[in-house]
Amino acid sequence: AAWRLAGGRVALLAIGSFGFIGMVGMWDYTMITLSQLLVSVTLSVGFAIPLGILSARSDRIDAVLRPILDTMQTLPAFVYFPLVIMLFRIGELSGIIATVIYAIPPAVRLTNLGIRQVPESAMEGARSFGSTPFQLLTKVQIPMALPSVMMGINQTTIMAIAMVAYAALIGAQGLGQQVLYAIGSFDVGKGFEAGMSIVLLAVVADRITQAWAKRQADELGISPAT
């Protein structure tokens, strides 16, 4: 994925990062974390893009969603952990749900922003050729907003990785659990290895998704939202 989307440098970074993770004995834990990350990001994007589209097409929906997204981004995770545990018990599911709550806002906001920034001239041109609202959305707005959407996915991915260590407090396994064990046993070495594994995983994911967004922008000849 790094080679195809980001080129040789990022591919070498990915090889070196996962090589380090394997050498320090964190491979299995990283794969658990990566599986949680893939599920969390998939769910977040699956909810975020439709919500972003709805908020872009309706100022009323945007006004309703904005304070909800603000709350989701600023509310400390420890506040809603008890509610998640009460509803879904301690375990992987609770960790994924908490991660989705924390990570979904950037993708919603940037999808909304990207669609709203589509030039009106492009919209008028599509309408003049008889495009229906659905065709306008799928053939004009979403393709032109795709770089912004991809940046939202990038930010959602990074925020999901940032939630890994916190999710260990409610039973999620993987690298976060190793960090938690290291803190409890004062094992500085294990804490460093697990922490560096999280950092390297985040860096590789960030570089790949950023390169994906840049490629989409280059193909369309526009600049992604920042």
N, C-alpha and C positions, 0 to 999 in steps of 0.2 A: 504493500500500500504506500509506504514512504517513497519507494523508487518510482512508482507510476505517477504519484500525485505531486511529489515535492522534489524529486531529483536525487542525485547521488549523495549530496551532503547530508540531507536528512535521512537517507537510507543508512549511511555510515553511522549517524547519530543513533538511529534505532538499533542497529547491530551492537554498537558499543553499550548502549543503555541496557538492552536485554541481556547482553553478555555479562555485565556487572551484576545484574539481578540474579542470574543463574549462578555466578561464582560465589555470591554471599549466601546462597541457600534460600533465597526468597522467591524462587520461581513459582512454586505451587501456590503460595499466598498471593502472588501477583496475578496469576491466572484466575483465582477466585475473585479478586478485586476487579479484574478486567471484565469478567462475566457480569458482575453486578453493575459495572459502568455501562456496558453495552445495553443491558436491560433498562437501566434508569434513563439513559439518554434516548433510547428508542421510545419509551413511554412519554418522556418530556416533550420530545419533538412531535410525537403523534397528537398530543394535546395542544402544544403551543402553536403550531402552524395554523390549524383551523381557528383557534382563538384570535391569533394575530390577523387573519384574513377578516374575521367578523368585526374586530375592532377597527380595522382600516376602512371598512365599508359602512360603518355606523358610528357616528360621534357619540350617540347615546350609550352604546355598548362599550366604547372606549372610556367614557366617563365612569362607567360602573367598574370596569376591569382595573383602571389605573390605581385606585386605593387598595384594591385586593393585591395587586402585584407589588405595590410598595410595602404592604404588610408582609408578604411572603419573602421579600428580599431583606427586610430589616429586622424581622422578628427573630430573636436568638433561637437556635435549634433546640436548646434545652427546654424552651417553653412548651413546644408542641410534642416533645418526646413522650411525656406521660400520656397524652391523648392517643398517640399512635400505638403505644404499648397496650393501652386499655382496649383499643379496638382490634388490634391484630397480633398481640402478644409479642414477646421478645423473640427476635430471630431475623432471618434474612429479609423476609417480606417487610417488616417494619423499617429496616434500614433502607430498602429500595424506595418505599413510600416517602420517608423523610427526605431522601435525596431528590426525589422528583419534586416535592414541594419547594425545596431550596433552589433547584436548578432551572425550573421552568420559566421564570420571568424574563431573562434576557432574550430567549427565542421568541416569546410573544411580542416583546417590545420592538425588536429589530425586524420581525416580519411585518408588523404594523407600520413601522417607519419606512421600510423598503417599498411597500405598496403605495403608501401616501406620496412618496417621492417620484413615482413614475410620471414622466412629463405629460402634461395635459394634451400636448400636440399628438403624442402617440395614441392617447385614448380617443381623441377626436378622429384621427385617421382610421382607427379600427371601427369606430361607430359609423363613419361615412361609407364603409364597405359592408355595412349590414351585420356587424358582429352582435351576437346576443350577449347579455351580461355574463353568462357562463363562459362563452368564448373569449370575451374581453378579459376575464379573470385568468383563464388557463393559458391563453395564447399571447397575452400582452403583459398583464400586471405581474403574474408570478415569474415568468422568465426574466423580466427586467428587474424584478426585486430579488432575484436568486442570490446575487452576491451578498446582499444584506442579510438574507435568510441564512446563508452559510456562515456568516459572522456570528449570527445568533446561536447557531448550532455549536460553533467553536466556543463561545462564552458559556453555553450550557454545559458542554463537556468539561471545561475547566472547573466550573462550580460543582459539578458532580464529583470530580476527583477530590476537590477540597472538602467534601462532605464525608469522605471515606473514613477518616480518623474519628469523627464524631459518631458516625453510625455504629462503630464498634461498641459504643456505650449501651446500645440497645440490642446487642446480639449479632450484629453483622460481622462476618468473619473476613479473613484476608489480611491485608497489610495494616489496616487500622487496628485490628485485634493484636497484632504483634507490637505495635507502638504502645498500646494500652498495657500489655504484659510487661514491656520494657520499663514503663513508668512505675508499675507496681513492684517490680523486682529490682529497680535501680540498675538495670542492665544497660549501660550507656552504649555499648557496642551494638547490641540488637536494636536499640532505638535508632541509632544512626543508620544502620543497614536498612531497616524498614522505612525510615523517613526519606532516605535517599532514593529508595525504590519508588515511593510515591511521587517524589519530585521528578524523577526520570520518566516515569509513566506519563505524568502531566505534560512534560516538555515535548515528548514524542507526539502525544495526542494533539497538543496545541499546534505544533509545526505542520502536521499532516492536514488538519482541518483548515488552518490558515492558508496553506498552499492550495487546497481544494477551492476555497472561497476566491483566492486570487485568480485561479485558472478560470472560474466562471466569469469573473469580472473582465478578464482579458478577452475572453471569447465574445463578450457583449460590448467591449470597448467602453466600459464605465468603471467608476471607482466604487469599491464596496464601502458601506457605512462604517464609521469608526466610533 
